[in-house]
């Protein structure tokens, strides 16, 4: 998973963004909304790549920790050990593939 945003080489202070409407600005605007969370950020266009890389790295670390941990919690005791290990290995392999595609 990779994202690229190209923008003008010039930057402006964050205070220059007064609204989130469709007004053009030299800043890259990122908005993430879920039912429980709403986050907005305005960064200079030259720093967008670093911000998105940081977000992706954070999600990869959370996935590497929480994925196997949640799998091990919900697997019944009668489930074969090889199938549990295979499921955890598949989860980690998918995260490695996502990380390498960046």
One Martini backbone bead per residue (centre of mass of N, CA, C, O) as a GRO file, in nm:
protein
  102
    1UNK     BB    1   0.093   0.039   0.027
    2UNK     BB    2   0.060   0.346  -0.153
    3UNK     BB    3   0.129   0.707  -0.146
    4UNK     BB    4   0.085   0.994  -0.363
    5UNK     BB    5   0.162   1.351  -0.343
    6UNK     BB    6   0.138   1.621  -0.549
    7UNK     BB    7   0.293   1.944  -0.523
    8UNK     BB    8   0.395   2.223  -0.443
    9UNK     BB    9   0.708   2.351  -0.335
   10UNK     BB   10   0.558   2.527  -0.162
   11UNK     BB   11   0.498   2.675   0.158
   12UNK     BB   12   0.279   2.690   0.447
   13UNK     BB   13   0.127   2.769   0.708
   14UNK     BB   14  -0.121   2.622   0.887
   15UNK     BB   15  -0.283   2.893   0.929
   16UNK     BB   16  -0.374   2.920   0.620
   17UNK     BB   17  -0.594   2.722   0.704
   18UNK     BB   18  -0.946   2.796   0.742
   19UNK     BB   19  -1.063   2.559   0.560
   20UNK     BB   20  -1.226   2.249   0.416
   21UNK     BB   21  -1.281   2.338   0.160
   22UNK     BB   22  -1.221   2.398  -0.198
   23UNK     BB   23  -0.975   2.562  -0.133
   24UNK     BB   24  -0.690   2.649  -0.242
   25UNK     BB   25  -0.370   2.504  -0.134
   26UNK     BB   26  -0.029   2.429  -0.038
   27UNK     BB   27  -0.168   2.213   0.126
   28UNK     BB   28  -0.204   1.908   0.272
   29UNK     BB   29  -0.505   1.723   0.318
   30UNK     BB   30  -0.609   1.520   0.600
   31UNK     BB   31  -0.881   1.279   0.641
   32UNK     BB   32  -1.013   1.093   0.925
   33UNK     BB   33  -1.309   0.877   0.942
   34UNK     BB   34  -1.513   0.758   1.200
   35UNK     BB   35  -1.736   0.681   1.441
   36UNK     BB   36  -1.496   0.746   1.677
   37UNK     BB   37  -1.316   0.915   1.463
   38UNK     BB   38  -1.151   1.244   1.415
   39UNK     BB   39  -0.908   1.348   1.168
   40UNK     BB   40  -0.695   1.635   1.109
   41UNK     BB   41  -0.462   1.753   0.848
   42UNK     BB   42  -0.202   2.003   0.784
   43UNK     BB   43   0.051   1.993   0.535
   44UNK     BB   44   0.307   2.019   0.370
   45UNK     BB   45   0.358   1.884   0.066
   46UNK     BB   46   0.658   1.786   0.133
   47UNK     BB   47   0.540   1.602   0.400
   48UNK     BB   48   0.334   1.380   0.313
   49UNK     BB   49   0.504   1.126   0.275
   50UNK     BB   50   0.592   1.104   0.575
   51UNK     BB   51   0.311   1.083   0.698
   52UNK     BB   52   0.214   0.828   0.544
   53UNK     BB   53   0.448   0.647   0.640
   54UNK     BB   54   0.381   0.665   0.941
   55UNK     BB   55   0.099   0.547   0.927
   56UNK     BB   56   0.177   0.277   0.799
   57UNK     BB   57   0.375   0.184   1.021
   58UNK     BB   58   0.169   0.184   1.248
   59UNK     BB   59  -0.023  -0.027   1.121
   60UNK     BB   60   0.185  -0.255   1.102
   61UNK     BB   61   0.246  -0.284   1.402
   62UNK     BB   62  -0.042  -0.335   1.496
   63UNK     BB   63  -0.085  -0.586   1.317
   64UNK     BB   64   0.156  -0.758   1.432
   65UNK     BB   65   0.028  -0.763   1.722
   66UNK     BB   66  -0.293  -0.799   1.703
   67UNK     BB   67  -0.346  -1.030   1.514
   68UNK     BB   68  -0.220  -1.273   1.668
   69UNK     BB   69  -0.349  -1.213   1.944
   70UNK     BB   70  -0.645  -1.247   1.852
   71UNK     BB   71  -0.619  -1.529   1.738
   72UNK     BB   72  -0.524  -1.669   2.006
   73UNK     BB   73  -0.791  -1.598   2.163
   74UNK     BB   74  -1.017  -1.740   1.954
   75UNK     BB   75  -0.893  -2.008   1.963
   76UNK     BB   76  -0.957  -2.314   2.010
   77UNK     BB   77  -0.825  -2.588   2.175
   78UNK     BB   78  -0.906  -2.793   1.926
   79UNK     BB   79  -0.728  -2.654   1.746
   80UNK     BB   80  -0.487  -2.686   1.542
   81UNK     BB   81  -0.163  -2.586   1.560
   82UNK     BB   82  -0.096  -2.561   1.255
   83UNK     BB   83  -0.335  -2.367   1.189
   84UNK     BB   84  -0.255  -2.140   1.376
   85UNK     BB   85   0.028  -2.092   1.264
   86UNK     BB   86  -0.068  -2.037   0.972
   87UNK     BB   87  -0.240  -1.788   1.033
   88UNK     BB   88  -0.018  -1.614   1.155
   89UNK     BB   89   0.175  -1.631   0.913
   90UNK     BB   90  -0.021  -1.502   0.708
   91UNK     BB   91  -0.050  -1.232   0.847
   92UNK     BB   92   0.254  -1.157   0.840
   93UNK     BB   93   0.290  -1.183   0.533
   94UNK     BB   94   0.096  -0.956   0.454
   95UNK     BB   95   0.250  -0.732   0.601
   96UNK     BB   96   0.510  -0.764   0.436
   97UNK     BB   97   0.386  -0.698   0.162
   98UNK     BB   98   0.295  -0.414   0.236
   99UNK     BB   99   0.575  -0.306   0.321
  100UNK     BB  100   0.720  -0.364   0.039
  101UNK     BB  101   0.523  -0.176  -0.140
  102UNK     BB  102   0.642   0.108  -0.024
   0.00000   0.00000   0.00000
